[in-house]
Amino acid sequence: MRAIEIAQPGGPEVLREVQRPDPAPQPGELLIAVQASGVNRPDVLQRKGLYPMPPGVSDLPGLEIAGTVKAGAAADLAAAGLQVGDAVCALVAGGGYAELCVAPAGQCLLVPRGLSMVEAASLPETCFTVWQNVFEIARLQPGETLLVQGGSSGIGVTATLLAKALGSNVIVTAGSDDKCAACIAIGADHAINYRTQDFVAEAKRLTGGKGVDVVLDMVAGDYLGRELECLADDGRVAVIAVQGGSKSAIDSGLLLRKRLAISGSTLRPRSVAYKTALAQALRAKVWPLIENGRIKPVIHQVFPAAQAAAAHALMESSAHVGKIVLSW
């Protein structure tokens, strides 16, 4: 099969197309003939040698795919409610940049009606991550306000779409006026240009001084302490990345007085059982919103798989709004 491997840690140019042996599904896994692969920031970190794959996982990058079920044990297919030939998208722990990929059966979801394979490939990583952190851990409720740091990213766009569809208010930050306008067009109620505005002051102003209820934080670093300042009483921060650095200083007195909660998580090393439960929640709560048109994936650009290096260069430029996808 064709695949894109990381020749050595480094820049986008270390991604190269190679021939690899076809993978074989193990018990509990399905073999997927991949038509599209989502590109995510963890792929960039892996390419740089900063995000090692869990034990036993393919060294090929790629955490989400869409394609057709090619093979799998009858019991595994039945447990997932799938058949050979079904169009599915799947969250995988690695190996997604390839024409064939194995995926845990419980992490495979039928492609929502009306979506292309490219659109379907853009769903798993962001939907699993946002559902886990914003809705299950931080417990965002209808009528509450969510602040999304990095609203134009794939995660940011998904968080905006899901929160709005489920009845919450959304404020996002972005790095330019054009990106702010794009976030508003996607559905955010308000957008803050973090280069020219103080997001703490703006978040307080936009909420009438109350503050936001939940923050989805991909920055950490010195943002974390500032986020506590703009939280409402009983507010929650969900930290999912540390693009601004792993060290943070916070006012613990503020944490106590306002009864705040800070959570952190990474999804890749979690168990198949945990991810299967997330998949079941998505199937029940999110897939109907996609199929009835209330949520529409936002695709910034599609690259032929052989141009994975260009896709990574775009990801690192942060010039995109929404998802970047490779097509096979």
Secondary structure, DSSP 4 states (H G I P E B T S, - for coil): -EEEEESSSSSGGGEEEEE-PPP-PPTTEEEEEEEEEEE-HHHHHHHTT-SPPPTT--SS--SEEEEEEEEE-HHHHHHHT--TT-EEEEE-SS--SBSEEEEEGGGEEEPPTT--HHHHHTSHHHHHHHIIIIIIIS---TT-EEEESSTTSHHHHHHHHHHHHTT-EEEEEESSHHHHHHHHHHT-SEEEETTTS-HHHHHHHHTTTS-EEEEEES--TTHHHHHHHTEEEEEEEEE---TT-S-----HHHHHHTT-EEEE--STTS-HHHHHHHHHHHHHHTHHHHHTTS----EEEEEEGGGHHHHHHHHHHT--SSEEEEE-
